[in-house]
Amino acid sequence: MSIQRWHWGKIVILWAWGGLCVAVLLTRFLSQKAEVDPVVSSLSFVGSVLILGALTIVTWLWLGGKDDPPTDRR
């Protein structure tokens, strides 16, 4: 099933779960000092950026299928 044919509700669900995951990761990132465990801090930040990037790509592809078809001008 093509992303472009998804119902808008699926995109809302993806962003809701993705937003929750990013919130948890950023809370972890902000609550812990990088000096204590730099690997966990880095992974928390990079993970949140990757999730947001993936959701943006999926949304971009979904919206790409919603463009108006070209009109035949003569």
mmCIF file of the N, C-alpha and C atoms, coordinates in Angstrom:
data_MODEL
# 
_entry.id   MODEL 
# 
loop_
_atom_site.group_PDB 
_atom_site.id 
_atom_site.type_symbol 
_atom_site.label_atom_id 
_atom_site.label_alt_id 
_atom_site.label_comp_id 
_atom_site.label_asym_id 
_atom_site.label_entity_id 
_atom_site.label_seq_id 
_atom_site.pdbx_PDB_ins_code 
_atom_site.Cartn_x 
_atom_site.Cartn_y 
_atom_site.Cartn_z 
_atom_site.occupancy 
_atom_site.B_iso_or_equiv 
_atom_site.pdbx_formal_charge 
_atom_site.auth_seq_id 
_atom_site.auth_comp_id 
_atom_site.auth_asym_id 
_atom_site.auth_atom_id 
_atom_site.pdbx_PDB_model_num 
ATOM 1   N N  . MET A 1 1  ? 0.849  -1.188 0.000   1.00 0.00 ? 1  MET A N  1 
ATOM 2   C CA . MET A 1 1  ? 0.000  0.000  0.000   1.00 0.00 ? 1  MET A CA 1 
ATOM 3   C C  . MET A 1 1  ? 0.888  1.242  0.000   1.00 0.00 ? 1  MET A C  1 
ATOM 4   N N  . SER A 1 2  ? 0.664  2.110  -0.947  1.00 0.00 ? 2  SER A N  1 
ATOM 5   C CA . SER A 1 2  ? 1.460  3.316  -1.108  1.00 0.00 ? 2  SER A CA 1 
ATOM 6   C C  . SER A 1 2  ? 1.158  4.331  -0.005  1.00 0.00 ? 2  SER A C  1 
ATOM 7   N N  . ILE A 1 3  ? 2.199  5.020  0.426   1.00 0.00 ? 3  ILE A N  1 
ATOM 8   C CA . ILE A 1 3  ? 2.029  6.047  1.459   1.00 0.00 ? 3  ILE A CA 1 
ATOM 9   C C  . ILE A 1 3  ? 1.068  7.128  0.983   1.00 0.00 ? 3  ILE A C  1 
ATOM 10  N N  . GLN A 1 4  ? 1.081  7.415  -0.307  1.00 0.00 ? 4  GLN A N  1 
ATOM 11  C CA . GLN A 1 4  ? 0.247  8.486  -0.839  1.00 0.00 ? 4  GLN A CA 1 
ATOM 12  C C  . GLN A 1 4  ? -1.245 8.190  -0.724  1.00 0.00 ? 4  GLN A C  1 
ATOM 13  N N  . ARG A 1 5  ? -1.589 6.939  -0.544  1.00 0.00 ? 5  ARG A N  1 
ATOM 14  C CA . ARG A 1 5  ? -2.998 6.570  -0.446  1.00 0.00 ? 5  ARG A CA 1 
ATOM 15  C C  . ARG A 1 5  ? -3.468 6.423  0.996   1.00 0.00 ? 5  ARG A C  1 
ATOM 16  N N  . TRP A 1 6  ? -2.599 6.726  1.957   1.00 0.00 ? 6  TRP A N  1 
ATOM 17  C CA . TRP A 1 6  ? -2.969 6.611  3.366   1.00 0.00 ? 6  TRP A CA 1 
ATOM 18  C C  . TRP A 1 6  ? -4.044 7.624  3.740   1.00 0.00 ? 6  TRP A C  1 
ATOM 19  N N  . HIS A 1 7  ? -4.855 7.226  4.687   1.00 0.00 ? 7  HIS A N  1 
ATOM 20  C CA . HIS A 1 7  ? -5.811 8.145  5.298   1.00 0.00 ? 7  HIS A CA 1 
ATOM 21  C C  . HIS A 1 7  ? -5.024 9.093  6.199   1.00 0.00 ? 7  HIS A C  1 
ATOM 22  N N  . TRP A 1 8  ? -5.484 10.336 6.327   1.00 0.00 ? 8  TRP A N  1 
ATOM 23  C CA . TRP A 1 8  ? -4.741 11.312 7.132   1.00 0.00 ? 8  TRP A CA 1 
ATOM 24  C C  . TRP A 1 8  ? -4.623 10.876 8.588   1.00 0.00 ? 8  TRP A C  1 
ATOM 25  N N  . GLY A 1 9  ? -5.517 10.033 9.044   1.00 0.00 ? 9  GLY A N  1 
ATOM 26  C CA . GLY A 1 9  ? -5.469 9.554  10.426  1.00 0.00 ? 9  GLY A CA 1 
ATOM 27  C C  . GLY A 1 9  ? -4.210 8.753  10.723  1.00 0.00 ? 9  GLY A C  1 
ATOM 28  N N  . LYS A 1 10 ? -3.701 8.031  9.726   1.00 0.00 ? 10 LYS A N  1 
ATOM 29  C CA . LYS A 1 10 ? -2.463 7.269  9.924   1.00 0.00 ? 10 LYS A CA 1 
ATOM 30  C C  . LYS A 1 10 ? -1.281 8.206  10.154  1.00 0.00 ? 10 LYS A C  1 
ATOM 31  N N  . ILE A 1 11 ? -1.266 9.317  9.445   1.00 0.00 ? 11 ILE A N  1 
ATOM 32  C CA . ILE A 1 11 ? -0.198 10.304 9.644   1.00 0.00 ? 11 ILE A CA 1 
ATOM 33  C C  . ILE A 1 11 ? -0.302 10.905 11.040  1.00 0.00 ? 11 ILE A C  1 
ATOM 34  N N  . VAL A 1 12 ? -1.506 11.180 11.493  1.00 0.00 ? 12 VAL A N  1 
ATOM 35  C CA . VAL A 1 12 ? -1.710 11.725 12.837  1.00 0.00 ? 12 VAL A CA 1 
ATOM 36  C C  . VAL A 1 12 ? -1.210 10.730 13.885  1.00 0.00 ? 12 VAL A C  1 
ATOM 37  N N  . ILE A 1 13 ? -1.533 9.454  13.699  1.00 0.00 ? 13 ILE A N  1 
ATOM 38  C CA . ILE A 1 13 ? -1.084 8.430  14.645  1.00 0.00 ? 13 ILE A CA 1 
ATOM 39  C C  . ILE A 1 13 ? 0.446  8.341  14.652  1.00 0.00 ? 13 ILE A C  1 
ATOM 40  N N  . LEU A 1 14 ? 1.061  8.354  13.468  1.00 0.00 ? 14 LEU A N  1 
ATOM 41  C CA . LEU A 1 14 ? 2.525  8.309  13.399  1.00 0.00 ? 14 LEU A CA 1 
ATOM 42  C C  . LEU A 1 14 ? 3.153  9.490  14.134  1.00 0.00 ? 14 LEU A C  1 
ATOM 43  N N  . TRP A 1 15 ? 2.631  10.698 13.908  1.00 0.00 ? 15 TRP A N  1 
ATOM 44  C CA . TRP A 1 15 ? 3.193  11.877 14.563  1.00 0.00 ? 15 TRP A CA 1 
ATOM 45  C C  . TRP A 1 15 ? 2.928  11.860 16.066  1.00 0.00 ? 15 TRP A C  1 
ATOM 46  N N  . ALA A 1 16 ? 1.795  11.318 16.485  1.00 0.00 ? 16 ALA A N  1 
ATOM 47  C CA . ALA A 1 16 ? 1.514  11.240 17.923  1.00 0.00 ? 16 ALA A CA 1 
ATOM 48  C C  . ALA A 1 16 ? 2.510  10.309 18.620  1.00 0.00 ? 16 ALA A C  1 
ATOM 49  N N  . TRP A 1 17 ? 2.685  9.109  18.083  1.00 0.00 ? 17 TRP A N  1 
ATOM 50  C CA . TRP A 1 17 ? 3.637  8.171  18.681  1.00 0.00 ? 17 TRP A CA 1 
ATOM 51  C C  . TRP A 1 17 ? 5.073  8.668  18.529  1.00 0.00 ? 17 TRP A C  1 
ATOM 52  N N  . GLY A 1 18 ? 5.384  9.225  17.373  1.00 0.00 ? 18 GLY A N  1 
ATOM 53  C CA . GLY A 1 18 ? 6.724  9.767  17.164  1.00 0.00 ? 18 GLY A CA 1 
ATOM 54  C C  . GLY A 1 18 ? 7.014  10.927 18.101  1.00 0.00 ? 18 GLY A C  1 
ATOM 55  N N  . GLY A 1 19 ? 6.030  11.789 18.288  1.00 0.00 ? 19 GLY A N  1 
ATOM 56  C CA . GLY A 1 19 ? 6.184  12.908 19.222  1.00 0.00 ? 19 GLY A CA 1 
ATOM 57  C C  . GLY A 1 19 ? 6.387  12.441 20.644  1.00 0.00 ? 19 GLY A C  1 
ATOM 58  N N  . LEU A 1 20 ? 5.671  11.394 21.020  1.00 0.00 ? 20 LEU A N  1 
ATOM 59  C CA . LEU A 1 20 ? 5.850  10.836 22.365  1.00 0.00 ? 20 LEU A CA 1 
ATOM 60  C C  . LEU A 1 20 ? 7.254  10.267 22.543  1.00 0.00 ? 20 LEU A C  1 
ATOM 61  N N  . CYS A 1 21 ? 7.726  9.539  21.547  1.00 0.00 ? 21 CYS A N  1 
ATOM 62  C CA . CYS A 1 21 ? 9.092  8.984  21.615  1.00 0.00 ? 21 CYS A CA 1 
ATOM 63  C C  . CYS A 1 21 ? 10.137 10.090 21.670  1.00 0.00 ? 21 CYS A C  1 
ATOM 64  N N  . VAL A 1 22 ? 9.966  11.116 20.864  1.00 0.00 ? 22 VAL A N  1 
ATOM 65  C CA . VAL A 1 22 ? 10.908 12.234 20.864  1.00 0.00 ? 22 VAL A CA 1 
ATOM 66  C C  . VAL A 1 22 ? 10.870 12.959 22.208  1.00 0.00 ? 22 VAL A C  1 
ATOM 67  N N  . ALA A 1 23 ? 9.679  13.126 22.775  1.00 0.00 ? 23 ALA A N  1 
ATOM 68  C CA . ALA A 1 23 ? 9.574  13.778 24.081  1.00 0.00 ? 23 ALA A CA 1 
ATOM 69  C C  . ALA A 1 23 ? 10.321 12.991 25.153  1.00 0.00 ? 23 ALA A C  1 
ATOM 70  N N  . VAL A 1 24 ? 10.175 11.670 25.139  1.00 0.00 ? 24 VAL A N  1 
ATOM 71  C CA . VAL A 1 24 ? 10.888 10.831 26.104  1.00 0.00 ? 24 VAL A CA 1 
ATOM 72  C C  . VAL A 1 24 ? 12.395 10.934 25.898  1.00 0.00 ? 24 VAL A C  1 
ATOM 73  N N  . LEU A 1 25 ? 12.839 10.869 24.648  1.00 0.00 ? 25 LEU A N  1 
ATOM 74  C CA . LEU A 1 25 ? 14.272 10.960 24.364  1.00 0.00 ? 25 LEU A CA 1 
ATOM 75  C C  . LEU A 1 25 ? 14.844 12.324 24.751  1.00 0.00 ? 25 LEU A C  1 
ATOM 76  N N  . LEU A 1 26 ? 14.122 13.381 24.444  1.00 0.00 ? 26 LEU A N  1 
ATOM 77  C CA . LEU A 1 26 ? 14.622 14.712 24.788  1.00 0.00 ? 26 LEU A CA 1 
ATOM 78  C C  . LEU A 1 26 ? 14.585 14.966 26.293  1.00 0.00 ? 26 LEU A C  1 
ATOM 79  N N  . THR A 1 27 ? 13.611 14.391 26.976  1.00 0.00 ? 27 THR A N  1 
ATOM 80  C CA . THR A 1 27 ? 13.588 14.488 28.438  1.00 0.00 ? 27 THR A CA 1 
ATOM 81  C C  . THR A 1 27 ? 14.810 13.804 29.017  1.00 0.00 ? 27 THR A C  1 
ATOM 82  N N  . ARG A 1 28 ? 15.129 12.644 28.491  1.00 0.00 ? 28 ARG A N  1 
ATOM 83  C CA . ARG A 1 28 ? 16.335 11.923 28.914  1.00 0.00 ? 28 ARG A CA 1 
ATOM 84  C C  . ARG A 1 28 ? 17.590 12.745 28.604  1.00 0.00 ? 28 ARG A C  1 
ATOM 85  N N  . PHE A 1 29 ? 17.626 13.341 27.422  1.00 0.00 ? 29 PHE A N  1 
ATOM 86  C CA . PHE A 1 29 ? 18.772 14.143 27.001  1.00 0.00 ? 29 PHE A CA 1 
ATOM 87  C C  . PHE A 1 29 ? 18.966 15.358 27.909  1.00 0.00 ? 29 PHE A C  1 
ATOM 88  N N  . LEU A 1 30 ? 17.879 16.046 28.239  1.00 0.00 ? 30 LEU A N  1 
ATOM 89  C CA . LEU A 1 30 ? 17.977 17.265 29.033  1.00 0.00 ? 30 LEU A CA 1 
ATOM 90  C C  . LEU A 1 30 ? 18.177 17.005 30.521  1.00 0.00 ? 30 LEU A C  1 
ATOM 91  N N  . SER A 1 31 ? 17.742 15.862 31.013  1.00 0.00 ? 31 SER A N  1 
ATOM 92  C CA . SER A 1 31 ? 17.837 15.590 32.440  1.00 0.00 ? 31 SER A CA 1 
ATOM 93  C C  . SER A 1 31 ? 19.195 15.019 32.857  1.00 0.00 ? 31 SER A C  1 
ATOM 94  N N  . GLN A 1 32 ? 19.964 14.542 31.918  1.00 0.00 ? 32 GLN A N  1 
ATOM 95  C CA . GLN A 1 32 ? 21.246 13.922 32.232  1.00 0.00 ? 32 GLN A CA 1 
ATOM 96  C C  . GLN A 1 32 ? 22.388 14.781 31.716  1.00 0.00 ? 32 GLN A C  1 
ATOM 97  N N  . LYS A 1 33 ? 23.385 14.975 32.547  1.00 0.00 ? 33 LYS A N  1 
ATOM 98  C CA . LYS A 1 33 ? 24.562 15.731 32.105  1.00 0.00 ? 33 LYS A CA 1 
ATOM 99  C C  . LYS A 1 33 ? 25.380 14.876 31.150  1.00 0.00 ? 33 LYS A C  1 
ATOM 100 N N  . ALA A 1 34 ? 25.882 15.506 30.119  1.00 0.00 ? 34 ALA A N  1 
ATOM 101 C CA . ALA A 1 34 ? 26.645 14.780 29.104  1.00 0.00 ? 34 ALA A CA 1 
ATOM 102 C C  . ALA A 1 34 ? 27.933 14.209 29.672  1.00 0.00 ? 34 ALA A C  1 
ATOM 103 N N  . GLU A 1 35 ? 28.466 14.832 30.728  1.00 0.00 ? 35 GLU A N  1 
ATOM 104 C CA . GLU A 1 35 ? 29.709 14.332 31.318  1.00 0.00 ? 35 GLU A CA 1 
ATOM 105 C C  . GLU A 1 35 ? 29.524 12.973 31.986  1.00 0.00 ? 35 GLU A C  1 
ATOM 106 N N  . VAL A 1 36 ? 28.313 12.699 32.465  1.00 0.00 ? 36 VAL A N  1 
ATOM 107 C CA . VAL A 1 36 ? 28.048 11.437 33.159  1.00 0.00 ? 36 VAL A CA 1 
ATOM 108 C C  . VAL A 1 36 ? 28.077 10.271 32.173  1.00 0.00 ? 36 VAL A C  1 
ATOM 109 N N  . ASP A 1 37 ? 27.345 10.387 31.107  1.00 0.00 ? 37 ASP A N  1 
ATOM 110 C CA . ASP A 1 37 ? 27.298 9.324  30.088  1.00 0.00 ? 37 ASP A CA 1 
ATOM 111 C C  . ASP A 1 37 ? 27.095 9.957  28.713  1.00 0.00 ? 37 ASP A C  1 
ATOM 112 N N  . PRO A 1 38 ? 28.195 10.339 28.069  1.00 0.00 ? 38 PRO A N  1 
ATOM 113 C CA . PRO A 1 38 ? 28.052 11.038 26.779  1.00 0.00 ? 38 PRO A CA 1 
ATOM 114 C C  . PRO A 1 38 ? 27.415 10.193 25.680  1.00 0.00 ? 38 PRO A C  1 
ATOM 115 N N  . VAL A 1 39 ? 27.565 8.877  25.745  1.00 0.00 ? 39 VAL A N  1 
ATOM 116 C CA . VAL A 1 39 ? 26.981 8.019  24.703  1.00 0.00 ? 39 VAL A CA 1 
ATOM 117 C C  . VAL A 1 39 ? 25.458 8.060  24.773  1.00 0.00 ? 39 VAL A C  1 
ATOM 118 N N  . VAL A 1 40 ? 24.911 7.951  25.987  1.00 0.00 ? 40 VAL A N  1 
ATOM 119 C CA . VAL A 1 40 ? 23.452 7.984  26.141  1.00 0.00 ? 40 VAL A CA 1 
ATOM 120 C C  . VAL A 1 40 ? 22.905 9.345  25.736  1.00 0.00 ? 40 VAL A C  1 
ATOM 121 N N  . SER A 1 41 ? 23.592 10.411 26.115  1.00 0.00 ? 41 SER A N  1 
ATOM 122 C CA . SER A 1 41 ? 23.145 11.754 25.729  1.00 0.00 ? 41 SER A CA 1 
ATOM 123 C C  . SER A 1 41 ? 23.157 11.913 24.219  1.00 0.00 ? 41 SER A C  1 
ATOM 124 N N  . SER A 1 42 ? 24.208 11.456 23.586  1.00 0.00 ? 42 SER A N  1 
ATOM 125 C CA . SER A 1 42 ? 24.310 11.568 22.135  1.00 0.00 ? 42 SER A CA 1 
ATOM 126 C C  . SER A 1 42 ? 23.239 10.741 21.434  1.00 0.00 ? 42 SER A C  1 
ATOM 127 N N  . LEU A 1 43 ? 23.045 9.512  21.894  1.00 0.00 ? 43 LEU A N  1 
ATOM 128 C CA . LEU A 1 43 ? 22.032 8.652  21.276  1.00 0.00 ? 43 LEU A CA 1 
ATOM 129 C C  . LEU A 1 43 ? 20.625 9.202  21.472  1.00 0.00 ? 43 LEU A C  1 
ATOM 130 N N  . SER A 1 44 ? 20.370 9.807  22.613  1.00 0.00 ? 44 SER A N  1 
ATOM 131 C CA . SER A 1 44 ? 19.053 10.401 22.861  1.00 0.00 ? 44 SER A CA 1 
ATOM 132 C C  . SER A 1 44 ? 18.787 11.541 21.891  1.00 0.00 ? 44 SER A C  1 
ATOM 133 N N  . PHE A 1 45 ? 19.784 12.392 21.710  1.00 0.00 ? 45 PHE A N  1 
ATOM 134 C CA . PHE A 1 45 ? 19.608 13.528 20.801  1.00 0.00 ? 45 PHE A CA 1 
ATOM 135 C C  . PHE A 1 45 ? 19.519 13.063 19.353  1.00 0.00 ? 45 PHE A C  1 
ATOM 136 N N  . VAL A 1 46 ? 20.445 12.220 18.939  1.00 0.00 ? 46 VAL A N  1 
ATOM 137 C CA . VAL A 1 46 ? 20.451 11.739 17.549  1.00 0.00 ? 46 VAL A CA 1 
ATOM 138 C C  . VAL A 1 46 ? 19.185 10.934 17.253  1.00 0.00 ? 46 VAL A C  1 
ATOM 139 N N  . GLY A 1 47 ? 18.738 10.128 18.205  1.00 0.00 ? 47 GLY A N  1 
ATOM 140 C CA . GLY A 1 47 ? 17.509 9.359  18.018  1.00 0.00 ? 47 GLY A CA 1 
ATOM 141 C C  . GLY A 1 47 ? 16.304 10.250 17.801  1.00 0.00 ? 47 GLY A C  1 
ATOM 142 N N  . SER A 1 48 ? 16.219 11.332 18.565  1.00 0.00 ? 48 SER A N  1 
ATOM 143 C CA . SER A 1 48 ? 15.083 12.242 18.389  1.00 0.00 ? 48 SER A CA 1 
ATOM 144 C C  . SER A 1 48 ? 15.133 12.935 17.031  1.00 0.00 ? 48 SER A C  1 
ATOM 145 N N  . VAL A 1 49 ? 16.329 13.316 16.592  1.00 0.00 ? 49 VAL A N  1 
ATOM 146 C CA . VAL A 1 49 ? 16.463 13.948 15.273  1.00 0.00 ? 49 VAL A CA 1 
ATOM 147 C C  . VAL A 1 49 ? 16.104 12.956 14.164  1.00 0.00 ? 49 VAL A C  1 
ATOM 148 N N  . LEU A 1 50 ? 16.534 11.705 14.293  1.00 0.00 ? 50 LEU A N  1 
ATOM 149 C CA . LEU A 1 50 ? 16.227 10.693 13.274  1.00 0.00 ? 50 LEU A CA 1 
ATOM 150 C C  . LEU A 1 50 ? 14.726 10.402 13.198  1.00 0.00 ? 50 LEU A C  1 
ATOM 151 N N  . ILE A 1 51 ? 14.080 10.326 14.354  1.00 0.00 ? 51 ILE A N  1 
ATOM 152 C CA . ILE A 1 51 ? 12.630 10.077 14.359  1.00 0.00 ? 51 ILE A CA 1 
ATOM 153 C C  . ILE A 1 51 ? 11.899 11.223 13.676  1.00 0.00 ? 51 ILE A C  1 
ATOM 154 N N  . LEU A 1 52 ? 12.257 12.457 14.027  1.00 0.00 ? 52 LEU A N  1 
ATOM 155 C CA . LEU A 1 52 ? 11.605 13.605 13.394  1.00 0.00 ? 52 LEU A CA 1 
ATOM 156 C C  . LEU A 1 52 ? 11.899 13.652 11.897  1.00 0.00 ? 52 LEU A C  1 
ATOM 157 N N  . GLY A 1 53 ? 13.110 13.302 11.511  1.00 0.00 ? 53 GLY A N  1 
ATOM 158 C CA . GLY A 1 53 ? 13.451 13.262 10.090  1.00 0.00 ? 53 GLY A CA 1 
ATOM 159 C C  . GLY A 1 53 ? 12.646 12.218 9.343   1.00 0.00 ? 53 GLY A C  1 
ATOM 160 N N  . ALA A 1 54 ? 12.517 11.033 9.925   1.00 0.00 ? 54 ALA A N  1 
ATOM 161 C CA . ALA A 1 54 ? 11.746 9.962  9.285   1.00 0.00 ? 54 ALA A CA 1 
ATOM 162 C C  . ALA A 1 54 ? 10.271 10.348 9.156   1.00 0.00 ? 54 ALA A C  1 
ATOM 163 N N  . LEU A 1 55 ? 9.711  10.948 10.197  1.00 0.00 ? 55 LEU A N  1 
ATOM 164 C CA . LEU A 1 55 ? 8.313  11.373 10.135  1.00 0.00 ? 55 LEU A CA 1 
ATOM 165 C C  . LEU A 1 55 ? 8.110  12.471 9.091   1.00 0.00 ? 55 LEU A C  1 
ATOM 166 N N  . THR A 1 56 ? 9.080  13.345 8.959   1.00 0.00 ? 56 THR A N  1 
ATOM 167 C CA . THR A 1 56 ? 8.996  14.401 7.954   1.00 0.00 ? 56 THR A CA 1 
ATOM 168 C C  . THR A 1 56 ? 9.030  13.808 6.549   1.00 0.00 ? 56 THR A C  1 
ATOM 169 N N  . ILE A 1 57 ? 9.887  12.824 6.327   1.00 0.00 ? 57 ILE A N  1 
ATOM 170 C CA . ILE A 1 57 ? 9.968  12.180 5.017   1.00 0.00 ? 57 ILE A CA 1 
ATOM 171 C C  . ILE A 1 57 ? 8.664  11.461 4.678   1.00 0.00 ? 57 ILE A C  1 
ATOM 172 N N  . VAL A 1 58 ? 8.122  10.723 5.637   1.00 0.00 ? 58 VAL A N  1 
ATOM 173 C CA . VAL A 1 58 ? 6.856  10.015 5.398   1.00 0.00 ? 58 VAL A CA 1 
ATOM 174 C C  . VAL A 1 58 ? 5.747  11.010 5.091   1.00 0.00 ? 58 VAL A C  1 
ATOM 175 N N  . THR A 1 59 ? 5.690  12.106 5.845   1.00 0.00 ? 59 THR A N  1 
ATOM 176 C CA . THR A 1 59 ? 4.660  13.117 5.606   1.00 0.00 ? 59 THR A CA 1 
ATOM 177 C C  . THR A 1 59 ? 4.850  13.781 4.252   1.00 0.00 ? 59 THR A C  1 
ATOM 178 N N  . TRP A 1 60 ? 6.101  14.048 3.882   1.00 0.00 ? 60 TRP A N  1 
ATOM 179 C CA . TRP A 1 60 ? 6.396  14.656 2.577   1.00 0.00 ? 60 TRP A CA 1 
ATOM 180 C C  . TRP A 1 60 ? 5.921  13.739 1.438   1.00 0.00 ? 60 TRP A C  1 
ATOM 181 N N  . LEU A 1 61 ? 6.208  12.448 1.569   1.00 0.00 ? 61 LEU A N  1 
ATOM 182 C CA . LEU A 1 61 ? 5.766  11.498 0.541   1.00 0.00 ? 61 LEU A CA 1 
ATOM 183 C C  . LEU A 1 61 ? 4.247  11.418 0.491   1.00 0.00 ? 61 LEU A C  1 
ATOM 184 N N  . TRP A 1 62 ? 3.610  11.442 1.659   1.00 0.00 ? 62 TRP A N  1 
ATOM 185 C CA . TRP A 1 62 ? 2.151  11.374 1.718   1.00 0.00 ? 62 TRP A CA 1 
ATOM 186 C C  . TRP A 1 62 ? 1.546  12.605 1.062   1.00 0.00 ? 62 TRP A C  1 
ATOM 187 N N  . LEU A 1 63 ? 2.095  13.784 1.391   1.00 0.00 ? 63 LEU A N  1 
ATOM 188 C CA . LEU A 1 63 ? 1.560  15.010 0.810   1.00 0.00 ? 63 LEU A CA 1 
ATOM 189 C C  . LEU A 1 63 ? 1.867  15.112 -0.679  1.00 0.00 ? 63 LEU A C  1 
ATOM 190 N N  . GLY A 1 64 ? 2.932  14.453 -1.124  1.00 0.00 ? 64 GLY A N  1 
ATOM 191 C CA . GLY A 1 64 ? 3.261  14.447 -2.546  1.00 0.00 ? 64 GLY A CA 1 
ATOM 192 C C  . GLY A 1 64 ? 2.171  13.816 -3.382  1.00 0.00 ? 64 GLY A C  1 
ATOM 193 N N  . GLY A 1 65 ? 1.450  12.886 -2.832  1.00 0.00 ? 65 GLY A N  1 
ATOM 194 C CA . GLY A 1 65 ? 0.347  12.253 -3.549  1.00 0.00 ? 65 GLY A CA 1 
ATOM 195 C C  . GLY A 1 65 ? -0.921 13.081 -3.530  1.00 0.00 ? 65 GLY A C  1 
ATOM 196 N N  . LYS A 1 66 ? -0.913 14.174 -2.762  1.00 0.00 ? 66 LYS A N  1 
ATOM 197 C CA . LYS A 1 66 ? -2.108 15.013 -2.638  1.00 0.00 ? 66 LYS A CA 1 
ATOM 198 C C  . LYS A 1 66 ? -2.064 16.229 -3.553  1.00 0.00 ? 66 LYS A C  1 
ATOM 199 N N  . ASP A 1 67 ? -0.974 16.365 -4.334  1.00 0.00 ? 67 ASP A N  1 
ATOM 200 C CA . ASP A 1 67 ? -0.858 17.509 -5.250  1.00 0.00 ? 67 ASP A CA 1 
ATOM 201 C C  . ASP A 1 67 ? -1.992 17.468 -6.268  1.00 0.00 ? 67 ASP A C  1 
ATOM 202 N N  . ASP A 1 68 ? -2.399 18.657 -6.703  1.00 0.00 ? 68 ASP A N  1 
ATOM 203 C CA . ASP A 1 68 ? -3.423 18.722 -7.740  1.00 0.00 ? 68 ASP A CA 1 
ATOM 204 C C  . ASP A 1 68 ? -2.872 18.174 -9.045  1.00 0.00 ? 68 ASP A C  1 
ATOM 205 N N  . PRO A 1 69 ? -3.659 17.396 -9.750  1.00 0.00 ? 69 PRO A N  1 
ATOM 206 C CA . PRO A 1 69 ? -3.199 16.900 -11.048 1.00 0.00 ? 69 PRO A CA 1 
ATOM 207 C C  . PRO A 1 69 ? -3.054 18.062 -12.014 1.00 0.00 ? 69 PRO A C  1 
ATOM 208 N N  . PRO A 1 70 ? -2.118 17.962 -12.941 1.00 0.00 ? 70 PRO A N  1 
ATOM 209 C CA . PRO A 1 70 ? -1.933 19.058 -13.910 1.00 0.00 ? 70 PRO A CA 1 
ATOM 210 C C  . PRO A 1 70 ? -3.167 19.205 -14.795 1.00 0.00 ? 70 PRO A C  1 
ATOM 211 N N  . THR A 1 71 ? -3.484 20.448 -15.074 1.00 0.00 ? 71 THR A N  1 
ATOM 212 C CA . THR A 1 71 ? -4.646 20.697 -15.931 1.00 0.00 ? 71 THR A CA 1 
ATOM 213 C C  . THR A 1 71 ? -4.178 20.811 -17.377 1.00 0.00 ? 71 THR A C  1 
ATOM 214 N N  . ASP A 1 72 ? -5.040 20.419 -18.279 1.00 0.00 ? 72 ASP A N  1 
ATOM 215 C CA . ASP A 1 72 ? -4.714 20.460 -19.701 1.00 0.00 ? 72 ASP A CA 1 
ATOM 216 C C  . ASP A 1 72 ? -5.119 21.829 -20.253 1.00 0.00 ? 72 ASP A C  1 
ATOM 217 N N  . ARG A 1 73 ? -4.133 22.684 -20.449 1.00 0.00 ? 73 ARG A N  1 
ATOM 218 C CA . ARG A 1 73 ? -4.414 24.033 -20.968 1.00 0.00 ? 73 ARG A CA 1 
ATOM 219 C C  . ARG A 1 73 ? -4.134 24.059 -22.465 1.00 0.00 ? 73 ARG A C  1 
ATOM 220 N N  . ARG A 1 74 ? -5.098 24.530 -23.195 1.00 0.00 ? 74 ARG A N  1 
ATOM 221 C CA . ARG A 1 74 ? -4.932 24.641 -24.659 1.00 0.00 ? 74 ARG A CA 1 
ATOM 222 C C  . ARG A 1 74 ? -5.168 26.055 -25.092 1.00 0.00 ? 74 ARG A C  1 
# 
